Amino acid sequence: MTIILSEPPSPVAQPIPAVGSGSRSLGSFELVISAPGTKSQGCKRSLNLRHGLNLLIRDYWLEDVLIEENSPEASGRTLEFGFNLCLGDNSDRHSSLYGPNSFLQYEENRTISDTQTWPLKGRVLKIDLHLRTQPNSQSFSPDQLDVIPSEVQELIARHNDHWYQPLETIAPSIQLVLQQILNCPYTGSIQQVYLEGKALELIALQTAQWLEAGPSRLAQRLKPSDIDRIHQARDLVAQRLDDPLSLLELARAVGLNDCTLKRGFRQVLGTTVFGYLRQQRLIKARQLLQDTEMSVAEVTYQVGYSHAGHFAAAFKREFGVSPKAFKNSVL
């Protein structure tokens, strides 16, 4: 079945609340999965803080396809600190990112309604911190600039357009703050102050991690035609799990050079070609163990592993249980 979560209309014409304003929660909401007959559960929570900060938490356990209907925003720009803690077993072709990973992003606001689909099973745990400009403005206010580290301000000034800076891991110090946000012990105004403090801490820690890693050259924006070819390559990988193409063969098959293919997989899918192949093999293996009478040895061969020990180790790393134990649990 398909579950739909619809955001309430955004207050697109409202200015960002001033510091100390009692209306700073304007536009906050919480959507809970409550479809009859589904085992899926969880919620999507948006909380507006001071300085134009917005904390968005998705915490789902999905057994069905989930479609989020998103309301339009006022024109402007958004600086995003994104944290993908867990994104299930598979992901949507337009938003696929495998966790845990994090990123910095700067882009134009969404000014039309759109949808985001999560056609996966398992846990989705994603926390995004947005800092939005004043409605219908391309610039941050002085109050907002006070919470943006100067290094990030310089990046915005140099590349005053859409950009994306991936960070492949989430530092332990950041994971601690994310867990503190998820397990906030307070309510009411104390909760508001507590989460504002944690949001500012995330900005500081994420920027520090980015600088420590050495800010790389901004990822070049892929052309729409290149993105379509990346999706074609992804589909080819999924179709040939037992006999995969080499990187060069895959690139030639979709009309890209190997450098663009590797960069595109990182930007569009958030993983390497091999990483995607490995994950898809294991997802298929789990499905075969669950839905067929095939033995573990047969499944090992079917998904392209030549060594049973390597397959068993990879399966246990991915799903926390050995393939044999998983097979026995579903008999």
N, C-alpha and C positions, 0 to 999 in steps of 0.2 A: 504494500500500500504506500501511498504518498502522503506525507504530513506537510502542512503549510503553516508557517509562522509569519504573520503580517505585522510589521511595525506600525505604530500609531503615526499619524501625520506629524512631520517634523515642524517645529516652530520656525520655519525658514526666514521669516521676516523679523524675528526677535534679535536684538543685539545681545552680545555676550554679557552675562551679568557682571556688574562691577564687584571689585573686591569687597567682601563684607555684606553683599546683597543677600537678602533672605530668599531670593527666587532663583538661586543658582542651580537648583535641582530641576528647573524647567526643562522638559524634553526627556527626562529620565524615564525608563520603563523597564518592566520585566515581563518576558514572554515565557510561558511554561508549556511544554508539550503535554497535551491532554486529549489526544485522539482516542475514541473508543476502539477497543480491540487491538491496540498496539502495545508491544512490550518496550517501545522506545520511551525514553524519559529524559528529563533535563530542562534547561532553561537558557535563554539569551537575555542578558541583563546589561542595560546601558545606564551609566550614571554620569551626569554632568557635574563637573567640579569647577573650582575657580580658575581664573586665567584662560578660560576657553578650553580647558582640558576635558576630555571625555574618556571614560573607562568603559570598555566593551568586553564583556566576558561571555564566551560560549562554553557551556559545559553540558554535553550531550552523551547519552548512551543510546546508540542508534541500532535499530533492527530494520528500519525502513528508510526509504528515500525522504530526505528532508529538504524542503524548498523554503528559503527565507525570502520574503517580499520586503524590499527595502524602500523606504520613502525618499523622495528627493530632498536634497540639501540646498541651502542658499549658495549662490556662486561664491567662490573664494578658493582657498587652498588649505591643505591639511598636511601637517607633519605627523607621521605615524611611527611609533615604536611598537613593533609587532613581535609577539612571542607565541610560537606554535609548540605547545607542550606535547600534544598527542593529536594526530589526525587520522585515526582509524586505520583500516586495512587498505583502502583504495580512495581515490579522490577525483573530484570534478576536473575535466580537461582544462577549464579556464582558471581554476584557482588552486591547482594542485601544488601542495608543499608538504614535504615529509618532515615530521618533527623527530626529536625536538630541535628547533632552530629558531633564529630570530633575525630581525632585519630593521633597517631604517628606510623610510620612504617619504617622498614629498610629491604631492600630485594635486591636480585640480579636483574640486569637490564634485560629487555626483549630483547633477542638477535634474535628473529624470528618475522616475521609478525604475527599479530593476530587480532581478532575482538572483539568488545564489543557491546553487544546488549542491547538496552533500549526498551523493549516491553511494554511501559506504555503510559498513557495519562496524560497530565497536565504539570506542571512546573518542570523542572530539573535545579537546580542551585547549582553548585558544584565548589569549588575553591580548587586547590591542589598546594602546594608549594613543589617543588622537589629540593634537593641538591644532584647532581650527582658527583661521583668521576671522576678523569681524565679518558678518554677512555682507556680501557684495563688495568685498575688499580683497586685494591681492597681498596685503601687508599685515604683519603682526603688530599689535599695539605695543607701546613701551612696556606695559605691565607684562605682556606675554614674552617679550624679548628678555625680560629679567629671568625667566625660567628656562630659556634655551641657551645651552653652552655656546660660547663664542665660536668654537670650532665648527659647530653645526650651523651657526649663523653665517659663517664664511662660506660654507658649502652651499647654502641656499643662495647667497649673493652671487657666487660664481656660476651656479647652474640654476637659474631662476625658472625652472621648468620641471617636468616630471623626472625624478631619478629614484633609483633603488639601490640600496647598499645591503647585500646579504651578509649575515654572520652565521656560520655553519653550526655553532653550538650555543647553548645558553649557559653562561658562567654560573658556577655554584652560588655565588653571592646574589645573582639575579634570581635564580630558582628559589632561593630562600624568601626573597621579597614577594615573588609571585604566590608562593604558598601562604604567606602572611595575608595577602590580599584575599585569596580564596577562603581563608579561615578567619576572617576578621571577627573578633569577639565582641564588637560593639554595634550599637544601633543608634539611629537618630543623628543628632548633630555631632556626637563624638565619632560615630562611624565616618561621617563626612570629613572631619578634620584628619582622622587617621588615614583614610584612603588618599586624601590630598597629599599628605606627607609621603606615603608610599609611592604615589605617582611621581613626585619630584625625585625620590630616591631612584626609581627606575630610569628616569631620564639621565641622571648622573652616572649610574652604573653602566647603562647601555652605551653611552657616549664614551666612557672610559675604556670599555671593552673594544669598541670600534677603533679608538685611537691606538690602543695597545697592539691590536692586530695590524695596524698600519693601514690607513684608509686607502683602499685600492682605487684604481681608475674607475670612474663611474661606469656601471654596466651600460653598454650601448643599447639603445632602444631597438628592438627587433621590428622589422617591417611586418605588417599583417600577413603577407605571403610567407614570410619565414616562420611565423608562428603556426600557420596552417601546416607547413612542412614538418615542424616539430611534432605536431599532433599526429601526422601521418607516420613519422618515425616511431612514435610511441606505440601506435597501433601495430606496426610491423613487429616491434619487439614482443608485444603481447601475443601475436599470432604465431611466433616462432620461438617459444620458450625452450623447446627441446633441441632446436637447431638454429641458434641465433646467428645473425649476420655479424661480420666484423664491423668495427666502427667505420672504416672506409667504405665497406659495402653498403652499410646503412645510410651513410651520408650520400653516396651516389644514387641510391634507390629513391631518395626524396629530393634530389637536386640541390643539396647543400654541400659546402666544403666541411671537413671534419671539425675545424675550429668553431664554425658557426653552430654546428650540431651540438658540440659539447657545451658551448656557452648558452645555447638555446635551452637545452635540457635543464641547466642550472637555473636559468631565469624563469622558464615557464613551468617546469615540473619540480624545481627545488631539489634535484638529485642528479647523479650521474647516470649515464646510459646503463652502466653495469649495476648501479644501485637499484635502478628501476627494474631491470631484468631479474635481479636476485629477489626483490620483494614480490614481483608478480609470480615468479616460480613458486615461492612459498605460499602465497595466497591460493594459487591453483592446487598445490599439494594438499593444503588443508581442506579445500572443497572436495577433492577426490577422496581423501580419507574419510570425510564425513558422509558423502552422498553415494559412494560406490562400494563394491565388495573388494576392490583392489587391495592387495597387501602393501605394506610399507615398501618392500623391495620393488614392487611394480610401480608404485607412485614415484619412487626415487628415479627410476628410469624414465617414466613418462614426462617428468618436468625437467629433464635434461641434466640431472646429476649423475656423474659416473662413479662416485664414491659414496657408499651408504653412510660412512662416518661423517663426511663433510655435510651431507644433507641433514643428518640427525642433529649435528651441532648447530647448523644455521637455523633449523626449524625451532630448536629450543631457545636460541637467542631471540628469535622474532616473537614467539608465542608463549614462552615461559614453560613449556612442557615438551617432552620428547614426542616424536611422531607416533611411536608405539603406544605410549600412554594416552595420547589424544585419540588414536584409533579405538583403543579399548573403552574409552569413556563415552563414545558415541554408538557403541554396539548395542 
